[in-house]
Amino acid sequence: MVLLIISIFILLCNGASGDKIYEKQLEARLSKTEDDIRDLRSGLELLKQQNKQLLAELKSLNTKEKRLLLSTPSHQQYVAFTAKLNKQYNSLNDRETVIFDTIVTNAGQGYDENTGIFVCPISGYYQFAATIVSESGTDKNLDAELMHNGRQIVRLHATVYGYDEGTQVVNIYCAQGERVWIRHLMGAGDSAIIPAGFSTFSGALLHADH
């Protein structure tokens, strides 16, 4: 009987001890879970801050792009002109500007048909082309030059044979406000006549500065 009582007491003690161990295990798991939740919350807060910073940077980039677009009006992105000579010159002077009086196209409004001068609206690389045609029956050459801000870039030459043409195409850098035009050259054997309807002057922006 005594042994039975002792056995029951031992079992009860062991059961109580097991409950305490299990309780400690549960407390440890709960503590670890709480630590994991705190880590997740901390990570979530960090992600929120990073996301907020990225959104601010994206907004700043968008603002800069809008400012860039606004600073360069869309109509200035395309610069191209062609003008032709519809009037006849009968007595051109030496170094007189040849005014191509009829505009075919004038995107960017750089060419002035009243002066014959193209003023670069945007800094960048341009291509210019010009053709002059000599008069029939003069027995004289026709000479001209393509000018850039007072400096000769190329010379155009049409021979004494009637309705011969001289053509040049050049690629040059032109800063905003600089001028390009065609002017007549008068030498001893040169003609002062340019017939109507044949000669042209053209230019186009190839690449703009940014």
KOLSEGU-988642 format. One record per residue (C-alpha): residue number from 1; residue in three letters; chain; x, y, z negated. Coordinates in nm, 2 decimals. Example, Ala and Ser with C-alpha at 12.3 -4.5 7.8 and 13.67 -1.06 7.14 Angstrom:
2
@k = 1&r = ala&c = A&X = 1.23&Y = -0.45&Z = -0.78
@k = 2&r = ser&c = A&X = 1.37&Y = -0.11&Z = -0.71
***
This chain:
210
@k = 1&r = met&c = A&X = 0.00&Y = 0.00&Z = 0.00
@k = 2&r = val&c = A&X = 0.28&Y = 0.23&Z = -0.09
@k = 3&r = leu&c = A&X = 0.46&Y = 0.15&Z = 0.24
@k = 4&r = leu&c = A&X = 0.14&Y = 0.22&Z = 0.43
@k = 5&r = ile&c = A&X = 0.11&Y = 0.56&Z = 0.27
@k = 6&r = ile&c = A&X = 0.47&Y = 0.64&Z = 0.33
@k = 7&r = ser&c = A&X = 0.43&Y = 0.54&Z = 0.70
@k = 8&r = ile&c = A&X = 0.13&Y = 0.76&Z = 0.74
@k = 9&r = phe&c = A&X = 0.32&Y = 1.05&Z = 0.58
@k = 10&r = ile&c = A&X = 0.61&Y = 1.00&Z = 0.82
@k = 11&r = leu&c = A&X = 0.38&Y = 1.00&Z = 1.12
@k = 12&r = leu&c = A&X = 0.21&Y = 1.32&Z = 1.00
@k = 13&r = cys&c = A&X = 0.55&Y = 1.49&Z = 0.96
@k = 14&r = asn&c = A&X = 0.67&Y = 1.38&Z = 1.29
@k = 15&r = gly&c = A&X = 0.34&Y = 1.50&Z = 1.45
@k = 16&r = ala&c = A&X = 0.38&Y = 1.84&Z = 1.29
@k = 17&r = ser&c = A&X = 0.74&Y = 1.86&Z = 1.40
@k = 18&r = gly&c = A&X = 0.64&Y = 1.77&Z = 1.75
@k = 19&r = asp&c = A&X = 0.37&Y = 2.04&Z = 1.75
@k = 20&r = lys&c = A&X = 0.63&Y = 2.29&Z = 1.65
@k = 21&r = ile&c = A&X = 0.87&Y = 2.18&Z = 1.92
@k = 22&r = tyr&c = A&X = 0.59&Y = 2.20&Z = 2.18
@k = 23&r = glu&c = A&X = 0.49&Y = 2.54&Z = 2.05
@k = 24&r = lys&c = A&X = 0.84&Y = 2.67&Z = 2.08
@k = 25&r = gln&c = A&X = 0.86&Y = 2.54&Z = 2.44
@k = 26&r = leu&c = A&X = 0.54&Y = 2.72&Z = 2.52
@k = 27&r = glu&c = A&X = 0.67&Y = 3.04&Z = 2.36
@k = 28&r = ala&c = A&X = 1.00&Y = 3.01&Z = 2.57
@k = 29&r = arg&c = A&X = 0.80&Y = 2.96&Z = 2.89
@k = 30&r = leu&c = A&X = 0.57&Y = 3.25&Z = 2.81
@k = 31&r = ser&c = A&X = 0.87&Y = 3.47&Z = 2.74
@k = 32&r = lys&c = A&X = 1.04&Y = 3.37&Z = 3.07
@k = 33&r = thr&c = A&X = 0.71&Y = 3.44&Z = 3.25
@k = 34&r = glu&c = A&X = 0.69&Y = 3.78&Z = 3.10
@k = 35&r = asp&c = A&X = 1.06&Y = 3.85&Z = 3.20
@k = 36&r = asp&c = A&X = 0.98&Y = 3.74&Z = 3.56
@k = 37&r = ile&c = A&X = 0.68&Y = 3.97&Z = 3.57
@k = 38&r = arg&c = A&X = 0.89&Y = 4.26&Z = 3.45
@k = 39&r = asp&c = A&X = 1.15&Y = 4.18&Z = 3.72
@k = 40&r = leu&c = A&X = 0.88&Y = 4.17&Z = 3.98
@k = 41&r = arg&c = A&X = 0.73&Y = 4.50&Z = 3.87
@k = 42&r = ser&c = A&X = 1.08&Y = 4.66&Z = 3.87
@k = 43&r = gly&c = A&X = 1.14&Y = 4.52&Z = 4.22
@k = 44&r = leu&c = A&X = 0.80&Y = 4.65&Z = 4.34
@k = 45&r = glu&c = A&X = 0.88&Y = 4.99&Z = 4.20
@k = 46&r = leu&c = A&X = 1.21&Y = 5.00&Z = 4.38
@k = 47&r = leu&c = A&X = 1.04&Y = 4.89&Z = 4.71
@k = 48&r = lys&c = A&X = 0.79&Y = 5.17&Z = 4.67
@k = 49&r = gln&c = A&X = 1.07&Y = 5.43&Z = 4.62
@k = 50&r = gln&c = A&X = 1.26&Y = 5.30&Z = 4.93
@k = 51&r = asn&c = A&X = 0.94&Y = 5.30&Z = 5.13
@k = 52&r = lys&c = A&X = 0.87&Y = 5.66&Z = 5.02
@k = 53&r = gln&c = A&X = 1.22&Y = 5.76&Z = 5.12
@k = 54&r = leu&c = A&X = 1.19&Y = 5.59&Z = 5.46
@k = 55&r = leu&c = A&X = 0.86&Y = 5.77&Z = 5.53
@k = 56&r = ala&c = A&X = 1.02&Y = 6.10&Z = 5.44
@k = 57&r = glu&c = A&X = 1.31&Y = 6.04&Z = 5.68
@k = 58&r = leu&c = A&X = 1.07&Y = 5.93&Z = 5.96
@k = 59&r = lys&c = A&X = 0.87&Y = 6.25&Z = 5.91
@k = 60&r = ser&c = A&X = 1.19&Y = 6.45&Z = 5.93
@k = 61&r = leu&c = A&X = 1.29&Y = 6.28&Z = 6.25
@k = 62&r = asn&c = A&X = 0.95&Y = 6.35&Z = 6.40
@k = 63&r = thr&c = A&X = 0.97&Y = 6.71&Z = 6.31
@k = 64&r = lys&c = A&X = 1.32&Y = 6.75&Z = 6.47
@k = 65&r = glu&c = A&X = 1.19&Y = 6.58&Z = 6.79
@k = 66&r = lys&c = A&X = 0.89&Y = 6.82&Z = 6.80
@k = 67&r = arg&c = A&X = 1.12&Y = 7.12&Z = 6.75
@k = 68&r = leu&c = A&X = 1.34&Y = 6.99&Z = 7.03
@k = 69&r = leu&c = A&X = 1.05&Y = 6.96&Z = 7.27
@k = 70&r = leu&c = A&X = 0.92&Y = 7.30&Z = 7.17
@k = 71&r = ser&c = A&X = 1.25&Y = 7.47&Z = 7.21
@k = 72&r = thr&c = A&X = 1.27&Y = 7.35&Z = 7.57
@k = 73&r = pro&c = A&X = 0.95&Y = 7.43&Z = 7.75
@k = 74&r = ser&c = A&X = 0.83&Y = 7.15&Z = 7.98
@k = 75&r = his&c = A&X = 0.82&Y = 7.37&Z = 8.29
@k = 76&r = gln&c = A&X = 1.20&Y = 7.44&Z = 8.25
@k = 77&r = gln&c = A&X = 1.28&Y = 7.07&Z = 8.27
@k = 78&r = tyr&c = A&X = 1.24&Y = 7.08&Z = 8.65
@k = 79&r = val&c = A&X = 1.44&Y = 7.33&Z = 8.84
@k = 80&r = ala&c = A&X = 1.44&Y = 7.30&Z = 9.22
@k = 81&r = phe&c = A&X = 1.40&Y = 7.55&Z = 9.51
@k = 82&r = thr&c = A&X = 1.41&Y = 7.56&Z = 9.88
@k = 83&r = ala&c = A&X = 1.38&Y = 7.88&Z = 10.08
@k = 84&r = lys&c = A&X = 1.41&Y = 7.94&Z = 10.46
@k = 85&r = leu&c = A&X = 1.48&Y = 8.23&Z = 10.68
@k = 86&r = asn&c = A&X = 1.17&Y = 8.33&Z = 10.87
@k = 87&r = lys&c = A&X = 1.30&Y = 8.68&Z = 10.98
@k = 88&r = gln&c = A&X = 1.58&Y = 8.75&Z = 11.22
@k = 89&r = tyr&c = A&X = 1.90&Y = 8.94&Z = 11.12
@k = 90&r = asn&c = A&X = 2.03&Y = 9.15&Z = 11.40
@k = 91&r = ser&c = A&X = 2.31&Y = 9.35&Z = 11.23
@k = 92&r = leu&c = A&X = 2.44&Y = 9.19&Z = 10.92
@k = 93&r = asn&c = A&X = 2.72&Y = 9.37&Z = 10.74
@k = 94&r = asp&c = A&X = 3.03&Y = 9.20&Z = 10.60
@k = 95&r = arg&c = A&X = 2.95&Y = 9.03&Z = 10.26
@k = 96&r = glu&c = A&X = 2.58&Y = 9.13&Z = 10.29
@k = 97&r = thr&c = A&X = 2.35&Y = 8.89&Z = 10.10
@k = 98&r = val&c = A&X = 2.15&Y = 8.67&Z = 10.33
@k = 99&r = ile&c = A&X = 1.79&Y = 8.68&Z = 10.20
@k = 100&r = phe&c = A&X = 1.60&Y = 8.36&Z = 10.27
@k = 101&r = asp&c = A&X = 1.26&Y = 8.53&Z = 10.26
@k = 102&r = thr&c = A&X = 1.01&Y = 8.24&Z = 10.26
@k = 103&r = ile&c = A&X = 0.99&Y = 8.00&Z = 9.96
@k = 104&r = val&c = A&X = 0.91&Y = 7.64&Z = 10.02
@k = 105&r = thr&c = A&X = 0.93&Y = 7.54&Z = 9.66
@k = 106&r = asn&c = A&X = 1.05&Y = 7.72&Z = 9.35
@k = 107&r = ala&c = A&X = 1.01&Y = 7.50&Z = 9.04
@k = 108&r = gly&c = A&X = 1.15&Y = 7.69&Z = 8.74
@k = 109&r = gln&c = A&X = 1.12&Y = 8.03&Z = 8.92
@k = 110&r = gly&c = A&X = 1.49&Y = 8.07&Z = 8.96
@k = 111&r = tyr&c = A&X = 1.50&Y = 8.19&Z = 9.32
@k = 112&r = asp&c = A&X = 1.40&Y = 8.55&Z = 9.41
@k = 113&r = glu&c = A&X = 1.29&Y = 8.58&Z = 9.78
@k = 114&r = asn&c = A&X = 1.33&Y = 8.96&Z = 9.75
@k = 115&r = thr&c = A&X = 1.70&Y = 8.95&Z = 9.66
@k = 116&r = gly&c = A&X = 1.80&Y = 8.61&Z = 9.80
@k = 117&r = ile&c = A&X = 1.96&Y = 8.53&Z = 9.47
@k = 118&r = phe&c = A&X = 1.91&Y = 8.22&Z = 9.25
@k = 119&r = val&c = A&X = 1.95&Y = 8.28&Z = 8.87
@k = 120&r = cys&c = A&X = 2.00&Y = 7.97&Z = 8.67
@k = 121&r = pro&c = A&X = 1.72&Y = 7.93&Z = 8.42
@k = 122&r = ile&c = A&X = 1.89&Y = 7.64&Z = 8.23
@k = 123&r = ser&c = A&X = 2.26&Y = 7.56&Z = 8.18
@k = 124&r = gly&c = A&X = 2.37&Y = 7.24&Z = 8.35
@k = 125&r = tyr&c = A&X = 2.49&Y = 7.08&Z = 8.67
@k = 126&r = tyr&c = A&X = 2.33&Y = 7.18&Z = 8.99
@k = 127&r = gln&c = A&X = 2.34&Y = 7.08&Z = 9.35
@k = 128&r = phe&c = A&X = 2.32&Y = 7.36&Z = 9.62
@k = 129&r = ala&c = A&X = 2.29&Y = 7.32&Z = 9.99
@k = 130&r = ala&c = A&X = 2.28&Y = 7.58&Z = 10.27
@k = 131&r = thr&c = A&X = 2.25&Y = 7.57&Z = 10.65
@k = 132&r = ile&c = A&X = 2.31&Y = 7.87&Z = 10.88
@k = 133&r = val&c = A&X = 2.24&Y = 7.86&Z = 11.26
@k = 134&r = ser&c = A&X = 2.41&Y = 8.08&Z = 11.52
@k = 135&r = glu&c = A&X = 2.23&Y = 8.28&Z = 11.78
@k = 136&r = ser&c = A&X = 2.24&Y = 8.16&Z = 12.14
@k = 137&r = gly&c = A&X = 2.42&Y = 8.38&Z = 12.39
@k = 138&r = thr&c = A&X = 2.64&Y = 8.58&Z = 12.15
@k = 139&r = asp&c = A&X = 2.96&Y = 8.39&Z = 12.22
@k = 140&r = lys&c = A&X = 3.06&Y = 8.46&Z = 11.86
@k = 141&r = asn&c = A&X = 3.10&Y = 8.25&Z = 11.55
@k = 142&r = leu&c = A&X = 2.87&Y = 8.28&Z = 11.25
@k = 143&r = asp&c = A&X = 3.03&Y = 8.27&Z = 10.91
@k = 144&r = ala&c = A&X = 2.89&Y = 8.29&Z = 10.56
@k = 145&r = glu&c = A&X = 2.99&Y = 8.18&Z = 10.21
@k = 146&r = leu&c = A&X = 2.81&Y = 8.03&Z = 9.91
@k = 147&r = met&c = A&X = 2.88&Y = 8.25&Z = 9.61
@k = 148&r = his&c = A&X = 2.86&Y = 8.16&Z = 9.24
@k = 149&r = asn&c = A&X = 2.88&Y = 8.46&Z = 9.01
@k = 150&r = gly&c = A&X = 3.10&Y = 8.66&Z = 9.24
@k = 151&r = arg&c = A&X = 3.33&Y = 8.37&Z = 9.34
@k = 152&r = gln&c = A&X = 3.33&Y = 8.19&Z = 9.67
@k = 153&r = ile&c = A&X = 3.26&Y = 7.81&Z = 9.63
@k = 154&r = val&c = A&X = 3.24&Y = 7.70&Z = 10.00
@k = 155&r = arg&c = A&X = 3.24&Y = 7.86&Z = 10.34
@k = 156&r = leu&c = A&X = 2.98&Y = 7.79&Z = 10.61
@k = 157&r = his&c = A&X = 3.07&Y = 7.81&Z = 10.98
@k = 158&r = ala&c = A&X = 2.86&Y = 7.78&Z = 11.30
@k = 159&r = thr&c = A&X = 3.05&Y = 7.80&Z = 11.63
@k = 160&r = val&c = A&X = 3.00&Y = 8.02&Z = 11.93
@k = 161&r = tyr&c = A&X = 2.78&Y = 7.76&Z = 12.10
@k = 162&r = gly&c = A&X = 2.42&Y = 7.87&Z = 12.06
@k = 163&r = tyr&c = A&X = 2.21&Y = 7.72&Z = 11.79
@k = 164&r = asp&c = A&X = 2.51&Y = 7.55&Z = 11.63
@k = 165&r = glu&c = A&X = 2.48&Y = 7.50&Z = 11.26
@k = 166&r = gly&c = A&X = 2.70&Y = 7.52&Z = 10.96
@k = 167&r = thr&c = A&X = 2.60&Y = 7.32&Z = 10.65
@k = 168&r = gln&c = A&X = 2.75&Y = 7.28&Z = 10.30
@k = 169&r = val&c = A&X = 2.64&Y = 7.08&Z = 9.99
@k = 170&r = val&c = A&X = 2.81&Y = 7.14&Z = 9.65
@k = 171&r = asn&c = A&X = 2.77&Y = 7.03&Z = 9.29
@k = 172&r = ile&c = A&X = 2.87&Y = 7.28&Z = 9.04
@k = 173&r = tyr&c = A&X = 2.81&Y = 7.38&Z = 8.67
@k = 174&r = cys&c = A&X = 2.59&Y = 7.68&Z = 8.63
@k = 175&r = ala&c = A&X = 2.53&Y = 7.85&Z = 8.29
@k = 176&r = gln&c = A&X = 2.20&Y = 8.01&Z = 8.21
@k = 177&r = gly&c = A&X = 2.18&Y = 8.35&Z = 8.37
@k = 178&r = glu&c = A&X = 2.46&Y = 8.29&Z = 8.63
@k = 179&r = arg&c = A&X = 2.38&Y = 8.37&Z = 8.99
@k = 180&r = val&c = A&X = 2.42&Y = 8.18&Z = 9.32
@k = 181&r = trp&c = A&X = 2.36&Y = 8.32&Z = 9.67
@k = 182&r = ile&c = A&X = 2.46&Y = 8.31&Z = 10.03
@k = 183&r = arg&c = A&X = 2.64&Y = 8.61&Z = 10.19
@k = 184&r = his&c = A&X = 2.75&Y = 8.69&Z = 10.54
@k = 185&r = leu&c = A&X = 3.12&Y = 8.71&Z = 10.64
@k = 186&r = met&c = A&X = 3.21&Y = 8.95&Z = 10.93
@k = 187&r = gly&c = A&X = 3.54&Y = 8.89&Z = 11.10
@k = 188&r = ala&c = A&X = 3.66&Y = 9.02&Z = 11.44
@k = 189&r = gly&c = A&X = 3.51&Y = 8.72&Z = 11.62
@k = 190&r = asp&c = A&X = 3.20&Y = 8.68&Z = 11.41
@k = 191&r = ser&c = A&X = 2.83&Y = 8.75&Z = 11.49
@k = 192&r = ala&c = A&X = 2.61&Y = 8.98&Z = 11.29
@k = 193&r = ile&c = A&X = 2.30&Y = 8.79&Z = 11.41
@k = 194&r = ile&c = A&X = 2.11&Y = 8.50&Z = 11.24
@k = 195&r = pro&c = A&X = 1.80&Y = 8.39&Z = 11.43
@k = 196&r = ala&c = A&X = 1.47&Y = 8.32&Z = 11.25
@k = 197&r = gly&c = A&X = 1.33&Y = 7.99&Z = 11.17
@k = 198&r = phe&c = A&X = 1.64&Y = 7.76&Z = 11.13
@k = 199&r = ser&c = A&X = 1.85&Y = 7.85&Z = 10.83
@k = 200&r = thr&c = A&X = 1.78&Y = 7.73&Z = 10.47
@k = 201&r = phe&c = A&X = 1.91&Y = 7.76&Z = 10.11
@k = 202&r = ser&c = A&X = 1.83&Y = 7.50&Z = 9.85
@k = 203&r = gly&c = A&X = 1.92&Y = 7.40&Z = 9.49
@k = 204&r = ala&c = A&X = 1.82&Y = 7.16&Z = 9.22
@k = 205&r = leu&c = A&X = 1.91&Y = 7.09&Z = 8.86
@k = 206&r = leu&c = A&X = 2.09&Y = 6.76&Z = 8.83
@k = 207&r = his&c = A&X = 2.15&Y = 6.74&Z = 8.46
@k = 208&r = ala&c = A&X = 2.06&Y = 7.00&Z = 8.19
@k = 209&r = asp&c = A&X = 2.27&Y = 7.08&Z = 7.88
@k = 210&r = his&c = A&X = 2.10&Y = 6.97&Z = 7.55
***
